[in-house]
Amino acid sequence: MTTDDPAGPDIEADVCVVGGGAGALFAALLSARSGQSVVLLSPKAEFEQAGAGISPLLAPPTLGLLAAEGIDDELTRAGQRVLGVDDHGSAGLLSSWRYADHPGIARPHGLTVPTGTLVQALLTRLRAEPGARVRTGESVVAVEQDDEGVLLTTARSGEADGSAPGRIRARYAVAADGRHSGLRELVGITVEESVFDRPAWLLVAPAVPGREPVLLVHHQAPRALFTIPTPGPSIALVWSPDRGEEQALEEGGPAALAGQLKSVDPELSAWLGEVDGRTSPLMRLGFTLWRASAWRAGRVLLLGESAHGLHTLGGQGLNQSLQSAASLSRAVHEALASGDAARIGAYESVRRPHVERLQDLQWNLQALGYSTAPAERGAHEDFIDVMTRLHPELVAQLAGGAAPSGS
Ligand SMILES: Cc1cc2nc3c(=O)[nH]c(=O)nc-3n(C[C@H](O)[C@H](O)[C@H](O)COP(=O)(O)OP(=O)(O)OC[C@H]3O[C@@H](n4cnc5c(N)ncnc54)[C@H](O)[C@@H]3O)c2cc1C
C-alpha cells in the first residue's frame, strides 16, 4: 500500500470517499473545505497523470463550480476552448449558438481538458487540506452500517483475502468508484442498463487549420459526424456511419473513415488524407445508459458513474459527476451540521430526476438511432440548457434552499 496517511488499521472520519477519479476527488475536496474530516480511498497506487486520459468537454457551469474552488488557471492553460455548437442537417444549418451569447453564463466558453490534468489539480488541493487524508492501493471489501455511520473494511487492492484488513469508520461513505462500483454492490443497489444498438467510431487527429473552435455536427440521417476541438490542438471526431459502412471501418481504419466522410465534410476528409499516420487508431465505441435503482443505501451515497451512465452526446458524463459532487457534499455538510439526518435526502431528490431526464432525452434522440428521416432539429438543441447553466434545483440547494426529502 502506498499512502499519504501514516495508517493505523483504524481511522475515523466524517466522510470516506471511495474512488480515484475527478468526481471522487471533487466531492472529497468540497467536503474537506466545508469542515468535514475526509478520507479518500483509491484502489490504484497512482492517480492519472496530468495530460493523460481523454479530454471531455467541461461546460461553463461546471467550470464555474471548479473556479469557485480556485481550480481554474491550470485547466485553462492545459485545455482547449470551445466557443459553442453548430449543428448541420442535410439541407444546411439547423442550429448555431455560442456560450458567450447566454447572459450570466459562468464562462464564455467550454473547455476540453485531459482527465489526468483535472485529477492532478484536484488532488493537489485535497492533499493541502488539513482535514483530508488520501489512501491508495486499498479497496473496500466489506461494509456494515447503523444509524450513526458506516464501518468499511479494506484490503490491499487485489489481495482481498491475503492482507491485514484496515477499518475506516465514517458518518457517510461515498461510492465514486465508477460504473462497476464494488461499494454499490456491497450495499445491494442494483443497476438497470439500456444498450444503444448503434456504435460509433472515435478518432483523434490534428486540428483542421482555420476552423472556429466549436462543437460541429453534420447529421445526414442516418449518418452523423461530431467533431470537437481538444488540446494539441487536435480534434476528437465521432462518426456514426450507416449500417452497411460499419464493417469497412473496422477493416479499413482511418483511411476508410476519410473515404466515408467525403460527402459529409469534404474538407475534413481531405485533411485526414494529409495527416495520415498522425492520428490515433480508430476506436469503436459502444453506448449504454445505466441507472442505479437508488442513489443511497442508508449512509452510503452513490456518485457519478456508480449511479448513472450517459451517452457521450451532449458531453455530460463528467459534468454531471462534478455537479453531483457539489450537491452531495452540501447535503452531507447540512446533515452533519444540523444533526438532522433527513437532510441527506436532498442529494438524491435534487440530482436524480435531473440526470434521469437527461438519459430519457438521449434515449429518444434521433441522431443516436438509424432513422433515415431528415433531421429537423440540431442534435444539441435539447441540451442547450444543461450545457449553459446549472439546473434550478441545484442552484437552490447550493444557495441553501433545497427541501430535505426521505431519511
Ligand atoms: C469517448 C468519451 C468521451 C466523453 N466525453 C465527455 C464530455 O465531453 N463531457 C463529459 O462531461 N463527459 C464525457 N465523457 C464521460 C466522462 O469521461 C465520464 O462520465 C466521467 O469521467 C466519469 O467520472 P466518474 O468520476 O463518475 O467515474 P470514473 O472517472 O470512472 O472514476 C471512477 C474511479 O473509481 C476507481 N475505482 C474503480 N474500481 C474501484 C474500486 N473497487 N474501489 C475504489 N475505486 C475504484 C477508478 O480507478 C476510477 O478512478 C466521455 C466519455 C468517453 C468514453
The ligand as an ORCA input file, in Angstrom:
! r2SCAN-3c Opt
* xyz 0 1
  C     -15.106      8.963    -25.625
  C     -15.706      9.625    -24.419
  C     -15.994     10.991    -24.487
  C     -16.566     11.628    -23.362
  N     -16.830     12.952    -23.454
  C     -17.348     13.593    -22.371
  C     -17.590     15.000    -22.421
  O     -17.364     15.672    -23.442
  N     -18.057     15.612    -21.304
  C     -18.324     14.902    -20.159
  O     -18.769     15.519    -19.173
  N     -18.102     13.571    -20.092
  C     -17.630     12.903    -21.160
  N     -17.390     11.571    -21.093
  C     -17.765     10.829    -19.869
  C     -16.785     11.025    -18.734
  O     -15.478     10.748    -19.121
  C     -17.193     10.105    -17.569
  O     -18.579     10.192    -17.375
  C     -16.522     10.567    -16.276
  O     -15.127     10.518    -16.408
  C     -16.998      9.699    -15.106
  O     -16.419     10.183    -13.909
  P     -16.599      9.387    -12.549
  O     -15.745     10.122    -11.565
  O     -18.025      9.213    -12.231
  O     -16.055      7.935    -12.839
  P     -14.595      7.442    -13.240
  O     -13.821      8.533    -13.890
  O     -14.795      6.140    -13.975
  O     -13.917      7.190    -11.849
  C     -14.128      6.016    -11.129
  C     -12.916      5.802    -10.259
  O     -13.150      4.719     -9.398
  C     -11.999      3.927     -9.353
  N     -12.389      2.570     -8.984
  C     -12.706      1.540     -9.790
  N     -12.938      0.432     -9.039
  C     -12.772      0.779     -7.750
  C     -12.842      0.081     -6.506
  N     -13.143     -1.218     -6.444
  N     -12.605      0.775     -5.365
  C     -12.334      2.088     -5.409
  N     -12.232      2.796     -6.557
  C     -12.437      2.141     -7.708
  C     -11.355      4.029    -10.706
  O      -9.973      3.775    -10.625
  C     -11.634      5.483    -11.035
  O     -10.608      6.308    -10.566
  C     -16.840     10.896    -22.188
  C     -16.534      9.528    -22.119
  C     -15.980      8.901    -23.240
  C     -15.669      7.428    -23.136
*
